[in-house]
Amino acid sequence: MSFYYQSTIIYFIVFVFYVIIRGKFVEGSFKLITKDPIIYLFGVIVFYSLVSLLYNIYKNRHLEISDEEISFVNKFRSKSFRINDIKWIRISRKRKPSKKSPLRLIGIKIRTRRRLIVLRPSDYENTDELLIFFNELKARIEKK
């Protein structure tokens, strides 16, 4: 979730700086140039980012992890999977420091389910702890 907060704040700051740079100070007053298409583009990006942030806050997605199962919970429903039913876990590689990306993926294959469960740790709080947990769980499953 912190990724959404950070991106929204960054987009808004860039939008405000661009508006200040493109505006005109005339005789002690500030005049905004509204015919600039880049201002509209930044405005749409900020609006879209804000809507996605509010949507994710509204859905209230979180994980409940116990010794026996992992539950994916949101505002409307809950889906639980037993840890014993996990066939394998794949975690995307961490990129080089020069190509740092917050969008890592965790793929979980369940024995009784045909489709893969894809989890983006950046959608949840405590991203680093979540990655550590799934790395430990992956090592535990591979030992079986």
C-alpha atoms as an extended CHARMM CRD file, in Angstrom:
* protein
*
       144  EXT
         1         1  MET       CA              0.0000000000        0.0000000000        0.0000000000  PROA      1               0.0000000000
         2         2  SER       CA              2.8870000000        2.3580000000        0.6820000000  PROA      2               0.0000000000
         3         3  PHE       CA              3.7530000000        2.1840000000       -3.0380000000  PROA      3               0.0000000000
         4         4  TYR       CA              0.3820000000        3.7850000000       -3.8610000000  PROA      4               0.0000000000
         5         5  TYR       CA              0.9120000000        6.5150000000       -1.2580000000  PROA      5               0.0000000000
         6         6  GLN       CA              4.3990000000        7.2720000000       -2.5220000000  PROA      6               0.0000000000
         7         7  SER       CA              3.4470000000        7.3640000000       -6.1880000000  PROA      7               0.0000000000
         8         8  THR       CA              0.4310000000        9.6060000000       -5.5420000000  PROA      8               0.0000000000
         9         9  ILE       CA              2.5330000000       12.0620000000       -3.5440000000  PROA      9               0.0000000000
        10        10  ILE       CA              5.2900000000       12.1240000000       -6.1690000000  PROA      10              0.0000000000
        11        11  TYR       CA              2.8150000000       12.6720000000       -9.0250000000  PROA      11              0.0000000000
        12        12  PHE       CA              1.1310000000       15.4860000000       -7.0960000000  PROA      12              0.0000000000
        13        13  ILE       CA              4.4480000000       17.2160000000       -6.2980000000  PROA      13              0.0000000000
        14        14  VAL       CA              5.5500000000       17.0380000000       -9.9460000000  PROA      14              0.0000000000
        15        15  PHE       CA              2.1460000000       18.4060000000      -10.9980000000  PROA      15              0.0000000000
        16        16  VAL       CA              2.4190000000       21.3560000000       -8.5640000000  PROA      16              0.0000000000
        17        17  PHE       CA              6.0050000000       22.1460000000       -9.6210000000  PROA      17              0.0000000000
        18        18  TYR       CA              5.0320000000       22.0970000000      -13.2800000000  PROA      18              0.0000000000
        19        19  VAL       CA              2.0550000000       24.3910000000      -12.6360000000  PROA      19              0.0000000000
        20        20  ILE       CA              4.2930000000       26.8190000000      -10.7260000000  PROA      20              0.0000000000
        21        21  ILE       CA              6.9490000000       26.7790000000      -13.4550000000  PROA      21              0.0000000000
        22        22  ARG       CA              4.4410000000       27.2390000000      -16.2930000000  PROA      22              0.0000000000
        23        23  GLY       CA              2.4120000000       29.8970000000      -14.5100000000  PROA      23              0.0000000000
        24        24  LYS       CA              3.1630000000       33.5910000000      -14.8380000000  PROA      24              0.0000000000
        25        25  PHE       CA              3.7360000000       36.0860000000      -12.0610000000  PROA      25              0.0000000000
        26        26  VAL       CA              2.2980000000       39.3580000000      -13.3230000000  PROA      26              0.0000000000
        27        27  GLU       CA              2.2850000000       42.4540000000      -11.0830000000  PROA      27              0.0000000000
        28        28  GLY       CA              2.2340000000       40.5090000000       -7.8210000000  PROA      28              0.0000000000
        29        29  SER       CA             -0.4020000000       37.9800000000       -8.9170000000  PROA      29              0.0000000000
        30        30  PHE       CA             -0.0880000000       34.4690000000      -10.2940000000  PROA      30              0.0000000000
        31        31  LYS       CA             -1.7270000000       33.6040000000      -13.6110000000  PROA      31              0.0000000000
        32        32  LEU       CA             -2.0930000000       29.9370000000      -14.5340000000  PROA      32              0.0000000000
        33        33  ILE       CA             -1.7250000000       28.9420000000      -18.1570000000  PROA      33              0.0000000000
        34        34  THR       CA             -4.6340000000       26.5670000000      -18.7690000000  PROA      34              0.0000000000
        35        35  LYS       CA             -4.0860000000       25.8580000000      -22.4450000000  PROA      35              0.0000000000
        36        36  ASP       CA             -1.0520000000       23.6500000000      -21.7770000000  PROA      36              0.0000000000
        37        37  PRO       CA             -1.8590000000       19.9770000000      -22.5750000000  PROA      37              0.0000000000
        38        38  ILE       CA              0.8920000000       18.7480000000      -20.2460000000  PROA      38              0.0000000000
        39        39  ILE       CA             -0.9730000000       20.2510000000      -17.2750000000  PROA      39              0.0000000000
        40        40  TYR       CA             -4.0250000000       18.2250000000      -18.2860000000  PROA      40              0.0000000000
        41        41  LEU       CA             -1.9060000000       15.0880000000      -18.6830000000  PROA      41              0.0000000000
        42        42  PHE       CA             -0.3940000000       15.5360000000      -15.2070000000  PROA      42              0.0000000000
        43        43  GLY       CA             -3.8630000000       16.2320000000      -13.8300000000  PROA      43              0.0000000000
        44        44  VAL       CA             -5.2180000000       12.9820000000      -15.2950000000  PROA      44              0.0000000000
        45        45  ILE       CA             -2.2620000000       11.0170000000      -13.9060000000  PROA      45              0.0000000000
        46        46  VAL       CA             -2.7090000000       12.5140000000      -10.4230000000  PROA      46              0.0000000000
        47        47  PHE       CA             -6.4630000000       11.8700000000      -10.5460000000  PROA      47              0.0000000000
        48        48  TYR       CA             -5.9920000000        8.2450000000      -11.6620000000  PROA      48              0.0000000000
        49        49  SER       CA             -3.3780000000        7.6480000000       -8.9700000000  PROA      49              0.0000000000
        50        50  LEU       CA             -5.6490000000        9.1560000000       -6.3140000000  PROA      50              0.0000000000
        51        51  VAL       CA             -8.6140000000        7.0300000000       -7.4320000000  PROA      51              0.0000000000
        52        52  SER       CA             -6.5250000000        3.8440000000       -7.3190000000  PROA      52              0.0000000000
        53        53  LEU       CA             -5.2480000000        4.7730000000       -3.8480000000  PROA      53              0.0000000000
        54        54  LEU       CA             -8.7780000000        5.3810000000       -2.5550000000  PROA      54              0.0000000000
        55        55  TYR       CA             -9.9960000000        2.1460000000       -4.1640000000  PROA      55              0.0000000000
        56        56  ASN       CA             -7.2750000000        0.1240000000       -2.4330000000  PROA      56              0.0000000000
        57        57  ILE       CA             -8.0090000000        1.7920000000        0.8940000000  PROA      57              0.0000000000
        58        58  TYR       CA            -11.7050000000        0.9750000000        0.4110000000  PROA      58              0.0000000000
        59        59  LYS       CA            -11.0230000000       -2.6970000000       -0.4010000000  PROA      59              0.0000000000
        60        60  ASN       CA             -8.8990000000       -3.0110000000        2.7570000000  PROA      60              0.0000000000
        61        61  ARG       CA             -6.8660000000       -5.9690000000        1.4780000000  PROA      61              0.0000000000
        62        62  HSD       CA             -4.6940000000       -7.8210000000        3.9390000000  PROA      62              0.0000000000
        63        63  LEU       CA             -3.1770000000      -11.2030000000        4.6600000000  PROA      63              0.0000000000
        64        64  GLU       CA             -3.7870000000      -13.3000000000        7.7350000000  PROA      64              0.0000000000
        65        65  ILE       CA             -1.0040000000      -15.8130000000        8.1950000000  PROA      65              0.0000000000
        66        66  SER       CA             -1.0660000000      -18.6050000000       10.7470000000  PROA      66              0.0000000000
        67        67  ASP       CA              0.9560000000      -21.7990000000       11.1890000000  PROA      67              0.0000000000
        68        68  GLU       CA             -1.6000000000      -23.8100000000        9.1980000000  PROA      68              0.0000000000
        69        69  GLU       CA             -3.0320000000      -21.4770000000        6.5560000000  PROA      69              0.0000000000
        70        70  ILE       CA             -2.7690000000      -18.2480000000        4.6240000000  PROA      70              0.0000000000
        71        71  SER       CA             -5.9330000000      -16.1670000000        4.2740000000  PROA      71              0.0000000000
        72        72  PHE       CA             -6.4030000000      -13.4660000000        1.6550000000  PROA      72              0.0000000000
        73        73  VAL       CA             -8.9350000000      -11.0680000000        3.1560000000  PROA      73              0.0000000000
        74        74  ASN       CA            -10.5920000000       -7.9910000000        1.7380000000  PROA      74              0.0000000000
        75        75  LYS       CA            -13.6640000000       -6.0050000000        2.7080000000  PROA      75              0.0000000000
        76        76  PHE       CA            -16.0540000000       -8.3660000000        0.9540000000  PROA      76              0.0000000000
        77        77  ARG       CA            -14.7110000000      -11.9040000000        1.3850000000  PROA      77              0.0000000000
        78        78  SER       CA            -11.9650000000      -14.1570000000        2.6500000000  PROA      78              0.0000000000
        79        79  LYS       CA            -10.1540000000      -16.9810000000        0.8670000000  PROA      79              0.0000000000
        80        80  SER       CA             -7.9830000000      -19.4130000000        2.8380000000  PROA      80              0.0000000000
        81        81  PHE       CA             -5.3770000000      -21.9070000000        1.6440000000  PROA      81              0.0000000000
        82        82  ARG       CA             -3.7110000000      -24.5110000000        3.8300000000  PROA      82              0.0000000000
        83        83  ILE       CA              0.0760000000      -24.3870000000        3.8690000000  PROA      83              0.0000000000
        84        84  ASN       CA              0.2030000000      -28.1720000000        3.3970000000  PROA      84              0.0000000000
        85        85  ASP       CA             -1.6240000000      -27.7530000000        0.0540000000  PROA      85              0.0000000000
        86        86  ILE       CA              1.0630000000      -25.4800000000       -1.4180000000  PROA      86              0.0000000000
        87        87  LYS       CA              2.9320000000      -27.2580000000       -4.2080000000  PROA      87              0.0000000000
        88        88  TRP       CA              5.5850000000      -24.6020000000       -4.8480000000  PROA      88              0.0000000000
        89        89  ILE       CA              6.3440000000      -20.8960000000       -4.4550000000  PROA      89              0.0000000000
        90        90  ARG       CA              8.1940000000      -18.7170000000       -6.9660000000  PROA      90              0.0000000000
        91        91  ILE       CA              9.4820000000      -15.2760000000       -6.0340000000  PROA      91              0.0000000000
        92        92  SER       CA             10.6690000000      -12.8780000000       -8.7390000000  PROA      92              0.0000000000
        93        93  ARG       CA             14.3110000000      -11.9470000000       -8.5470000000  PROA      93              0.0000000000
        94        94  LYS       CA             15.5030000000       -8.7640000000       -6.9890000000  PROA      94              0.0000000000
        95        95  ARG       CA             16.8900000000       -6.5510000000       -9.7000000000  PROA      95              0.0000000000
        96        96  LYS       CA             20.2420000000       -4.8620000000       -9.7570000000  PROA      96              0.0000000000
        97        97  PRO       CA             20.4610000000       -1.6850000000       -7.6510000000  PROA      97              0.0000000000
        98        98  SER       CA             20.5560000000        0.3930000000      -10.8330000000  PROA      98              0.0000000000
        99        99  LYS       CA             17.2400000000       -1.1580000000      -11.9540000000  PROA      99              0.0000000000
       100       100  LYS       CA             15.4460000000       -1.1610000000       -8.6170000000  PROA      100             0.0000000000
       101       101  SER       CA             11.7660000000       -1.9850000000       -8.9520000000  PROA      101             0.0000000000
       102       102  PRO       CA              9.2270000000       -2.1100000000       -6.1140000000  PROA      102             0.0000000000
       103       103  LEU       CA              7.0350000000       -4.4650000000       -8.1380000000  PROA      103             0.0000000000
       104       104  ARG       CA              8.1930000000       -7.9460000000       -7.1760000000  PROA      104             0.0000000000
       105       105  LEU       CA              5.8220000000      -10.8650000000       -7.5940000000  PROA      105             0.0000000000
       106       106  ILE       CA              5.1780000000      -14.0210000000       -5.6000000000  PROA      106             0.0000000000
       107       107  GLY       CA              3.5930000000      -16.9750000000       -7.4030000000  PROA      107             0.0000000000
       108       108  ILE       CA              1.9470000000      -19.6650000000       -5.2860000000  PROA      108             0.0000000000
       109       109  LYS       CA              0.8260000000      -22.9750000000       -6.7920000000  PROA      109             0.0000000000
       110       110  ILE       CA             -1.8520000000      -24.8330000000       -4.8180000000  PROA      110             0.0000000000
       111       111  ARG       CA             -2.3540000000      -28.5770000000       -5.4200000000  PROA      111             0.0000000000
       112       112  THR       CA             -6.1590000000      -28.3480000000       -5.6110000000  PROA      112             0.0000000000
       113       113  ARG       CA             -6.2340000000      -25.2290000000       -7.7600000000  PROA      113             0.0000000000
       114       114  ARG       CA             -5.5590000000      -24.9960000000      -11.4720000000  PROA      114             0.0000000000
       115       115  ARG       CA             -4.5550000000      -21.3430000000      -11.6040000000  PROA      115             0.0000000000
       116       116  LEU       CA             -1.5500000000      -19.7700000000       -9.9540000000  PROA      116             0.0000000000
       117       117  ILE       CA             -2.0420000000      -17.2700000000       -7.1180000000  PROA      117             0.0000000000
       118       118  VAL       CA             -0.0580000000      -14.1180000000       -7.8810000000  PROA      118             0.0000000000
       119       119  LEU       CA              0.7330000000      -11.8210000000       -4.9950000000  PROA      119             0.0000000000
       120       120  ARG       CA              2.3010000000       -8.3610000000       -5.1990000000  PROA      120             0.0000000000
       121       121  PRO       CA              3.9930000000       -7.6460000000       -1.8580000000  PROA      121             0.0000000000
       122       122  SER       CA              3.9170000000       -3.9100000000       -2.5820000000  PROA      122             0.0000000000
       123       123  ASP       CA              0.1180000000       -4.0150000000       -2.2300000000  PROA      123             0.0000000000
       124       124  TYR       CA              0.4880000000       -4.8320000000        1.4560000000  PROA      124             0.0000000000
       125       125  GLU       CA              2.0780000000       -3.1510000000        4.4570000000  PROA      125             0.0000000000
       126       126  ASN       CA              5.3690000000       -4.6130000000        5.7550000000  PROA      126             0.0000000000
       127       127  THR       CA              6.5920000000       -5.6680000000        2.3210000000  PROA      127             0.0000000000
       128       128  ASP       CA             10.0120000000       -6.7620000000        3.5510000000  PROA      128             0.0000000000
       129       129  GLU       CA              8.5660000000       -8.9630000000        6.3090000000  PROA      129             0.0000000000
       130       130  LEU       CA              6.1860000000      -10.5260000000        3.8010000000  PROA      130             0.0000000000
       131       131  LEU       CA              9.0550000000      -11.3740000000        1.4410000000  PROA      131             0.0000000000
       132       132  ILE       CA             11.0670000000      -12.8630000000        4.3160000000  PROA      132             0.0000000000
       133       133  PHE       CA              8.0870000000      -15.0050000000        5.3650000000  PROA      133             0.0000000000
       134       134  PHE       CA              7.5160000000      -16.3310000000        1.8390000000  PROA      134             0.0000000000
       135       135  ASN       CA             11.2390000000      -17.0500000000        1.3860000000  PROA      135             0.0000000000
       136       136  GLU       CA             11.1970000000      -19.0760000000        4.6160000000  PROA      136             0.0000000000
       137       137  LEU       CA              7.9890000000      -20.8360000000        3.5600000000  PROA      137             0.0000000000
       138       138  LYS       CA              9.4980000000      -21.5990000000        0.1520000000  PROA      138             0.0000000000
       139       139  ALA       CA             12.5590000000      -23.1610000000        1.8060000000  PROA      139             0.0000000000
       140       140  ARG       CA             10.3150000000      -25.1970000000        4.1170000000  PROA      140             0.0000000000
       141       141  ILE       CA              8.2000000000      -26.4840000000        1.2100000000  PROA      141             0.0000000000
       142       142  GLU       CA             11.2470000000      -27.3900000000       -0.9020000000  PROA      142             0.0000000000
       143       143  LYS       CA             12.6070000000      -29.5300000000        1.9480000000  PROA      143             0.0000000000
       144       144  LYS       CA              9.5260000000      -31.7770000000        1.8640000000  PROA      144             0.0000000000
